[in-house]
Amino acid sequence: MKTCGTKETALKCIRMLDKCLETGKLDLTGEDMPEEMLVKTIKAVGKIGGIKGLMPTRTSTLPINEINLSGNSLLTPPSPTEHSAAVKANLKRRAETVQLIVQFVRVSTEARTVIFDNCNLEGYSHDKDDLVELEIVRLVKKFGAGKNSRYAEKVSLSGNRFGQEFCRRIIEGAYWERNRHTGPKETMPKLFLDLSKNRIIHPERIVDELKEGKTAGGPMSLATTTDPEHVRKDALIVLDISGQRDHSPSAPRAAEEAVSAASLSQPASPVAKPVQDTQALGALAQPAKRQTRQPQKGQPQAVTLETQPLTPATNYNNELVKSIEDLREKREELNRQILKEEEDKAKVQKELSLLTDRLQKVNESLVRKTQARNEYDKTIQETEAAYMKILESSQTLLHVLKRETVNLTKKKQGSD
């Protein structure tokens, strides 16, 4: 009663648990429960299951294979007037409902299908401190440990407001967690992940990058619902990324794409080719005109090449020498450009070699740190599971202790 609040709520939770045991499903689709009522309901189902003896040991779980909370708000959105700093400061409090429900799914049930469609879910800081996104990512990772470990086969998050970074993070988490599964490839736990109708910008591009191994770890075996059947059958994770909302490019991006499209539509400018000076060639066949320089008054006329009569042979020679000198100047200019570009090429190659070595070291570091992080996740999961069982055992022990205290008190009063 303390958990449920009212007798009606307690009876409703008992009937709900009975239906779960009959169907193997916890279905609250479209109930539109307030957060507080949803939390009470989930807690009550777990406590009633413990009272009924459905979880006698620390690692016992309720026989619920599917959980569907679609249409119920799991996250209270911030008010329009709330400052962004206040939103981030209150994120821990806002994420408590999500944390409780994810913990219930992972520790207290055998769920392999989890459906949180249209649950008002979204990330805020989109980094390692974003508690909402971190908790939701845990749904695609391994539940439990040892022989009782299992993986979700379907996780649906359609109709929420997750973005690009979350899409990449949850796919990476799901894939590498499953990729470490020991055993034949045929027994690897596959996953259908529904991220449709969210706010993911260019989801196809993200999937392609992950498939091609452009992130740490290497290529991933992924497919989308639009791929052929045999591709989906061979993939470890199948994604539904259709129907994204509000994913139009921003104004700068749109302008950039427009400029790019316009440049593609324009014909390429032809490469400049040497122009043959036909007039100069023709001049070689014509006798040059005599050119004389008029001396200034009082000065003697200087005898130069220009004042001498020009024979055809002399004219041809001058034109040829001038043409050759022009060609030499052009050749030297082109040679200077070649030398400069060869220097630039050598610098770029050196930088590329350094960046390649750095990329390799970063990739190796990422692999090591990712493995260490996964070990942390495993330890945290096992510790949390043990802690939840200890809490439940403590409550049972306290109840028994109180009952025995009452009995001893009654016996003492009777003996008096």
C-alpha positions, 0 to 999 in steps of 0.5 A, spaced: 500 500 500 505 504 501 508 503 494 501 503 490 498 509 494 491 507 494 488 500 494 485 501 487 492 502 485 494 496 488 489 491 486 490 494 479 497 492 479 495 485 482 491 484 476 496 487 471 501 482 474 497 476 473 496 478 466 503 479 465 504 472 468 499 469 463 501 473 457 508 474 458 507 481 456 507 488 460 503 492 456 501 499 458 500 502 451 496 508 451 495 509 458 498 516 458 500 515 465 503 521 469 510 520 471 509 519 478 503 513 477 508 510 472 513 509 477 509 507 482 506 502 477 513 499 475 515 499 483 509 495 485 509 490 480 516 488 482 514 488 489 508 484 488 512 479 484 517 478 490 511 477 495 508 472 490 515 468 491 516 469 483 523 471 485 526 467 490 533 468 489 538 474 487 538 473 480 531 471 479 527 475 474 519 476 473 517 471 466 516 477 462 518 477 455 516 484 452 515 491 455 511 496 452 510 503 455 508 506 448 504 513 449 506 514 456 511 520 458 518 517 461 521 524 461 518 531 463 520 536 458 523 543 460 518 549 460 519 554 454 522 559 459 527 554 463 534 556 461 539 551 458 543 551 464 537 550 469 535 544 464 542 541 464 542 542 472 536 538 473 537 533 468 539 528 474 532 529 477 529 528 470 532 522 468 530 518 475 524 515 471 528 513 465 533 510 470 528 506 474 524 503 468 531 501 465 533 498 471 527 494 472 527 491 465 534 489 465 534 486 472 527 484 474 525 481 467 526 477 462 524 482 456 527 481 449 522 486 446 522 493 449 518 498 446 518 505 448 515 509 442 512 516 443 515 516 450 517 523 450 524 521 450 530 526 448 537 527 450 540 534 452 547 535 453 548 529 448 555 527 451 558 522 456 554 526 462 547 525 458 544 521 463 537 520 459 541 517 453 546 513 457 540 509 460 537 508 453 543 505 450 543 500 456 537 497 453 541 494 447 547 492 451 547 485 455 542 484 461 545 480 467 551 476 467 554 469 466 548 463 464 543 468 466 545 473 461 541 475 455 540 480 449 534 484 447 532 482 440 528 488 439 528 495 441 523 500 439 524 508 440 520 510 434 516 517 435 521 520 440 526 526 439 533 523 439 538 526 434 544 524 430 549 523 436 545 518 440 543 514 433 551 513 432 552 512 440 546 507 440 548 503 434 555 503 436 554 500 443 549 495 440 554 492 435 560 492 439 557 489 445 554 483 441 560 483 437 564 480 443 559 475 444 563 468 444 561 462 440 559 461 432 557 467 428 550 463 427 548 464 435 550 471 435 544 475 438 541 479 433 537 486 434 532 490 430 533 497 432 527 502 431 529 509 430 524 511 426 520 518 426 526 521 431 530 527 429 536 524 426 539 528 421 542 524 415 541 517 418 543 514 412 550 517 412 551 515 419 549 508 417 554 508 411 559 511 415 559 505 421 558 500 415 564 502 412 568 502 418 570 510 418 569 510 426 573 506 431 573 499 431 572 497 424 566 496 419 559 494 422 554 489 420 548 493 419 542 493 414 536 498 414 529 496 413 530 498 405 535 493 404 534 487 400 532 481 405 538 477 404 542 483 406 537 484 412 538 476 414 546 477 414 546 483 418 547 483 426 543 489 427 537 491 422 535 499 423 529 502 421 531 510 420 525 512 416 520 518 417 525 522 421 522 529 423 525 536 422 531 534 419 532 539 413 539 542 413 540 549 416 540 555 412 548 555 411 548 548 410 542 549 405 546 555 401 552 551 401 548 545 398 545 550 393 552 553 391 555 546 390 549 544 385 549 550 381 557 549 380 555 542 378 550 545 373 555 549 370 560 547 364 567 546 366 572 551 363 576 549 358 584 548 359 588 554 356 592 552 350 597 555 347 595 560 342 599 560 335 601 566 333 599 566 326 600 573 324 607 572 327 608 566 322 606 570 316 610 576 318 616 571 317 614 570 309 614 578 308 619 583 308 620 588 314 619 595 313 624 600 314 624 603 320 628 610 321 629 614 327 629 621 326 634 625 330 633 631 334 635 638 331 643 639 332 644 632 333 648 627 329 644 621 326 646 615 330 648 609 325 644 603 328 641 596 326 634 600 325 637 605 321 640 600 316 637 597 311 633 590 313 634 584 309 629 578 309 634 574 312 636 579 318 628 580 319 627 572 319 633 571 324 630 577 329 623 574 329 626 567 331 630 569 336 625 573 339 620 567 339 625 563 342 626 567 348 619 568 349 618 560 349 624 560 354 621 565 359 614 561 359 618 555 360 622 558 366 615 560 369 612 554 368 618 550 371 618 555 377 611 553 378 613 546 378 618 546 383 614 550 388 608 545 387 613 539 388 615 542 395 608 543 397 607 536 395 613 533 399 610 537 405 603 534 404 606 527 404 610 528 410 603 531 414 599 525 411 604 520 414 604 524 421 597 524 421 596 516 418 601 514 424 597 519 429 590 516 426 593 509 428 595 510 435 588 514 436 584 508 433 588 503 438 587 507 444 580 507 442 579 500 442 583 499 449 579 504 452 572 502 449 574 495 452 575 498 458 569 501 458 565 495 457 568 492 463 566 497 467 559 497 464 559 489 466 561 490 473 556 496 474 551 491 471 553 486 476 553 490 482 547 494 481 543 487 480 546 484 486 544 491 490 537 491 487 536 483 490 540 485 497 534 491 497 529 486 496 532 481 501 532 486 506 525 488 505 523 481 506 527 480 512 525 487 515 518 484 514 519 477 518 523 481 523 517 485 525 512 479 525 516 475 529 517 481 534 509 482 534 509 474 536 514 475 541 510 481 544 504 477 544 507 471 547 510 475 553 504 479 554 500 472 555 505 469 560 504 475 564 
